[in-house]
């Protein structure tokens, strides 16, 4: 009998422990992803969900207005605001109160069509607030309006791009390079491909045959002076693309890296908000034969040098050479080279421009309406290779 009692007590104890653990787990989950009634009648609610990156999505739903808060600290989610990376305000919500999301770590927010007004300091100062129709912003903050098609005015409208709300803005791009850039006018092709994909761009260039980045960085050089003059004339370039002389990243890496460093200093010293891309070029027969390697092997070495410089200087790379190697290997009937088997043919230039557009603008070049002078099937194939080069695994 005593053994039975001891056994029964043990079983009851185990059941109690398991129940406590389940209750604790449920409470922990509730604490991790809490929900709130924002109005007395429960007509407007908010809840946390996992963003998959150790942060939260804050969803507000119901009918009516999100209330005012005397300060950001009064908002019920304040204690985790720094981990709120996305705010989803559902249809039916008509207003956002003062200080509601002021401390949340969001770069943009899309208001529902039902939204009428937003209060003082409703969102972080630098967040882009996007709406489908006119919304009254009490603190005078800019609210961008939706436009599915490219608008006539710059910086006033927004759209969805790859599932993210972005403002329609003209991207100003400067290409600096030699004949690997100006053959078939790659900068112009870049602009036409971009516009055909619904992007807004302005393109400029400084190019000269056989020139090195060392010369372009030298203000006493004729074309180096052109670079300096363009950079000093405006602070509105969004992107500068730097292309070194063919195999120089391999044959004189030190000079290449020093020139990129010098040009970076010029660009950062004159431009307000500019990203720099290195234009990784292709292998070609003459240089590959000299080095006793295949054209793709040469390209891989050139790419490695560009990536090394980009890593050292915190820059990005347009992997044009990698796309060339893919076409050279997988589609040998497509000739990417000019008659000298070194410079890009129009086909190669189109591929190069597609890689630049996909990399710099983040756009899906497969959707551009611009085929140039190419057969539509060839243009589509090249766009597909460019897309996979930039966005593929």
C-alpha positions in Angstrom: 0.0 0.0 0.0 2.9 2.3 0.9 4.5 1.5 -2.5 1.3 2.4 -4.3 1.0 5.7 -2.4 4.6 6.6 -3.2 4.0 5.7 -6.9 0.8 7.8 -7.0 2.6 10.8 -5.5 5.4 10.5 -8.0 2.9 10.4 -10.9 1.0 13.4 -9.6 4.3 15.3 -9.2 5.2 14.5 -12.8 1.8 15.7 -14.0 2.2 18.9 -12.1 5.6 19.5 -13.5 4.5 18.9 -17.0 1.5 21.1 -16.6 3.7 23.9 -15.2 6.1 23.6 -18.1 3.3 23.8 -20.6 1.8 26.8 -18.9 5.2 28.5 -18.7 5.8 27.7 -22.4 2.4 29.2 -23.3 3.0 32.3 -21.2 6.5 32.7 -22.7 5.1 32.5 -26.2 2.4 35.0 -25.2 5.0 37.4 -23.8 7.2 37.0 -26.9 4.4 37.8 -29.3 1.9 39.9 -27.3 -1.3 41.5 -28.5 -3.1 44.7 -27.3 -6.5 46.3 -27.4 -5.7 49.9 -28.5 -9.3 51.2 -27.9 -11.6 50.7 -25.0 -14.1 48.8 -27.1 -11.5 46.6 -28.7 -12.3 47.8 -32.2 -8.6 48.4 -32.9 -6.0 45.8 -32.0 -2.3 45.3 -32.5 -0.1 42.2 -32.3 3.5 41.1 -32.8 4.6 38.4 -35.1 8.1 37.0 -36.0 9.9 38.7 -38.8 12.3 35.7 -39.1 15.3 37.8 -38.2 15.1 38.1 -34.4 12.7 41.0 -34.7 9.0 41.7 -35.1 6.3 42.7 -37.5 3.7 44.9 -35.8 0.3 44.5 -37.3 -2.6 46.9 -36.5 -6.1 45.9 -37.6 -9.7 46.7 -36.9 -11.9 49.8 -37.6 -11.1 53.2 -36.3 -8.1 55.3 -35.2 -4.9 54.3 -33.5 -4.9 56.6 -30.4 -2.6 59.4 -29.5 0.2 58.8 -27.1 1.7 61.5 -24.9 5.2 60.2 -25.8 6.7 57.3 -27.6 7.2 55.6 -24.3 3.5 55.4 -23.7 2.9 53.2 -26.8 2.4 49.6 -25.5 5.1 48.2 -27.8 7.7 50.8 -26.8 9.9 48.4 -24.9 10.6 46.4 -28.1 10.3 49.2 -30.6 13.9 48.8 -31.7 13.2 45.3 -32.9 10.1 46.3 -34.9 11.3 46.3 -38.5 7.9 46.3 -40.3 4.5 47.9 -39.5 1.4 46.5 -41.3 -1.6 48.7 -40.9 -4.6 47.0 -42.3 -7.6 48.4 -44.1 -10.2 49.9 -41.7 -7.6 51.9 -39.8 -8.4 55.6 -40.4 -5.7 57.5 -38.4 -2.4 57.1 -36.7 -2.1 58.9 -33.4 0.8 61.1 -32.1 4.0 59.2 -31.2 2.5 55.8 -32.0 5.5 54.3 -33.9 8.1 57.0 -33.4 10.8 54.6 -32.0 10.2 51.7 -34.4 13.1 50.6 -36.6 11.3 50.9 -39.9 12.5 52.5 -43.1 9.1 52.8 -44.8 5.4 52.1 -44.1 2.5 51.8 -46.4 -0.8 53.3 -45.2 -4.1 51.6 -46.1 -6.6 53.2 -48.5 -8.8 53.9 -45.4 -6.2 56.2 -43.9 -7.2 59.8 -43.4 -4.6 61.4 -41.2 -1.3 60.8 -39.3 -0.4 62.6 -36.1 2.7 64.3 -34.7 5.8 62.1 -34.7 3.7 59.1 -35.7 6.7 57.5 -37.4 10.5 57.8 -37.3 11.7 61.1 -38.8 13.6 59.3 -41.7 10.9 56.8 -42.5 9.2 57.0 -45.9 5.4 57.2 -45.4 3.5 55.9 -48.5 -0.2 56.3 -49.1 -2.7 55.5 -51.9 -4.4 58.9 -51.6 -4.0 62.2 -49.9 -3.4 61.9 -46.2 -3.3 64.8 -43.7 0.0 64.8 -41.9 -0.3 67.0 -38.8 3.5 67.6 -38.5 3.9 68.4 -42.1 5.9 65.4 -43.0 6.1 64.3 -46.6 3.7 61.5 -47.6 4.4 59.8 -51.0 1.5 58.9 -53.2 1.2 55.7 -55.2 1.9 55.6 -58.9 2.1 52.2 -60.7 3.6 53.9 -63.8 6.7 56.1 -64.1 5.6 59.7 -63.1 6.7 62.9 -64.7 7.9 64.4 -61.4 10.8 63.0 -59.3 10.6 62.1 -55.6 6.9 62.5 -55.1 5.5 59.1 -55.8 6.1 55.5 -54.7 5.6 52.0 -56.1 6.3 48.4 -55.1 9.6 47.0 -56.3 10.4 43.4 -55.5 7.7 43.5 -52.9 9.1 46.6 -51.2 7.7 50.1 -51.2 10.2 52.4 -52.9 10.0 56.1 -54.0 10.2 56.9 -57.7 13.5 58.7 -58.0 15.9 59.4 -60.8 19.2 57.5 -60.3 22.2 59.5 -61.6 25.0 57.2 -62.7 28.5 58.1 -63.8 30.6 55.5 -65.7 34.4 55.9 -65.7 36.4 53.6 -67.9 38.0 52.9 -71.2 37.0 51.0 -74.4 35.6 48.1 -72.4 33.0 50.7 -71.3 32.5 52.8 -74.5 32.3 50.1 -77.1 28.7 50.1 -78.4 28.1 52.8 -75.7 27.4 50.5 -72.7 26.3 53.5 -70.6 23.6 54.4 -73.1 22.5 50.8 -73.3 22.3 50.7 -69.5 20.0 53.7 -69.6 17.7 52.3 -72.3 17.5 48.9 -70.6 16.8 50.6 -67.3 14.0 52.8 -68.7 12.5 49.8 -70.5 12.3 48.1 -67.1 10.4 51.1 -65.7 13.4 52.8 -63.9 14.3 56.5 -63.9 17.9 57.1 -64.7 20.3 59.8 -65.9 23.6 58.5 -67.3 26.9 60.2 -67.7 30.4 58.9 -68.6 34.1 59.8 -68.8 35.9 57.3 -71.1 39.0 57.0 -73.2 40.7 54.1 -74.9 43.4 52.2 -73.0 43.1 54.6 -70.0 43.8 53.3 -66.5 42.1 54.3 -63.3 45.4 55.7 -62.2 45.1 58.3 -65.0 41.4 58.9 -64.3 42.4 59.7 -60.6 45.1 62.2 -61.7 43.8 65.7 -62.1 46.7 66.7 -64.3 45.6 64.1 -66.9 43.2 65.3 -69.5 40.5 62.8 -68.7 41.4 62.8 -65.0 40.5 66.5 -65.1 37.2 65.6 -66.7 36.4 63.3 -63.9 37.3 65.9 -61.3 35.3 68.6 -63.1 32.2 66.4 -63.2 32.5 65.4 -59.5 33.1 69.0 -58.5 30.2 70.3 -60.6 27.5 68.4 -58.7 27.0 66.4 -55.5 24.0 64.5 -56.9 25.6 61.3 -58.5 23.9 58.3 -56.9 26.3 55.8 -58.4 29.8 55.8 -59.9 31.1 52.8 -61.8 34.8 52.3 -62.1 36.4 50.1 -64.8 40.1 49.3 -64.9 42.2 48.6 -68.0 41.6 44.9 -69.0 44.1 42.7 -67.0 45.7 45.5 -65.0 44.0 44.2 -61.8 46.2 41.1 -62.2 49.4 42.6 -63.7 49.5 45.6 -61.3 47.1 45.0 -58.5 48.8 47.6 -56.2 48.4 50.4 -58.8 44.8 49.3 -59.4 43.9 49.3 -55.7 45.6 52.6 -55.1 43.7 54.2 -58.0 40.4 52.9 -56.7 41.2 54.2 -53.3 42.1 57.7 -54.7 38.9 57.8 -56.8 36.8 56.7 -53.8 38.2 59.6 -51.8 37.3 62.0 -54.6 33.8 60.6 -54.9 33.1 60.6 -51.2 34.5 64.0 -50.8 32.2 65.6 -53.4 29.1 63.5 -53.5 26.4 63.6 -50.9 25.1 60.0 -51.1 26.9 57.9 -53.7 27.6 54.2 -54.1 30.7 53.0 -55.9 30.7 49.9 -58.1 33.7 48.1 -59.6 33.1 46.9 -63.1 34.6 43.4 -63.2 35.4 42.7 -66.9 35.9 39.5 -68.9 38.7 37.3 -70.1 39.8 37.3 -73.7 41.9 35.2 -76.0 45.2 37.1 -76.4 45.7 37.5 -72.6 44.5 34.0 -71.8 47.0 32.5 -74.3 49.8 34.6 -72.9 49.0 33.3 -69.4 48.4 29.7 -70.7 44.9 29.4 -69.4 41.4 29.4 -70.7 39.3 32.5 -71.1 37.0 31.6 -68.2 40.0 30.9 -66.0 41.4 34.3 -66.8 38.1 35.9 -66.1 37.9 34.2 -62.7 41.3 35.7 -61.8 40.2 39.1 -62.9 37.0 38.7 -60.8 39.0 37.7 -57.8 41.1 40.9 -58.0 38.1 43.1 -58.3 36.4 41.3 -55.4 39.6 41.7 -53.3 39.7 45.5 -53.9 35.9 45.8 -53.3 36.3 43.9 -50.0 39.2 46.1 -48.9 37.5 49.3 -49.7 33.9 48.4 -48.9 32.6 48.7 -52.5 30.3 46.6 -54.6 31.0 44.7 -57.9 29.2 44.5 -61.2 30.0 40.9 -62.2 30.0 41.4 -66.0 32.9 39.1 -66.6 31.1 36.3 -64.7 28.1 36.7 -67.0 30.5 36.6 -70.0 32.0 33.3 -68.8 28.5 31.8 -68.4 27.5 32.7 -72.0 31.0 31.7 -73.4 30.7 28.3 -71.7 27.0 27.5 -72.0 26.1 29.2 -75.3 29.2 29.0 -77.5 27.2 30.0 -80.6 26.7 33.5 -79.2 29.7 35.8 -79.9 30.2 38.4 -77.2 33.4 39.7 -78.8 34.2 42.3 -81.4 36.4 41.4 -84.4 39.6 41.7 -82.3 38.3 39.0 -79.9 38.9 41.4 -77.0 36.4 44.2 -76.9 32.7 43.6 -76.5 30.5 43.2 -79.6 27.0 44.8 -79.5 25.8 41.5 -78.0 28.5 41.6 -75.3 27.8 45.3 -74.6 24.1 44.5 -74.2 24.9 41.7 -71.7 27.3 44.1 -69.8 24.6 46.8 -69.6 22.0 44.2 -68.3 24.4 43.1 -65.5 24.9 46.8 -64.6 21.2 47.5 -64.5 20.4 44.5 -62.4 23.2 45.1 -60.0 22.9 48.9 -59.5 19.1 49.3 -59.7 18.1 45.9 -58.4 15.6 45.6 -61.2 14.4 42.5 -63.0 16.1 43.1 -66.4 14.1 40.2 -67.8 11.1 42.5 -67.9 12.7 45.4 -69.9 11.1 46.2 -73.2 14.4 47.2 -74.8 16.0 44.6 -77.1 18.2 47.1 -78.9 19.2 45.7 -82.3 19.1 42.1 -81.1 16.7 39.3 -82.0 14.2 39.1 -79.2 15.2 35.5 -78.3 18.9 36.5 -78.0 18.1 39.5 -75.9 15.9 37.5 -73.6 18.6 34.9 -73.2 21.2 37.5 -72.3 18.8 39.2 -69.8 18.2 35.8 -68.2 21.9 35.2 -67.8 22.4 38.7 -66.3 19.5 38.1 -63.9 20.9 34.8 -62.7 24.4 36.2 -62.4 23.2 39.0 -60.1 20.3 37.3 -58.2 20.9 33.6 -58.7 22.3 31.2 -56.0 
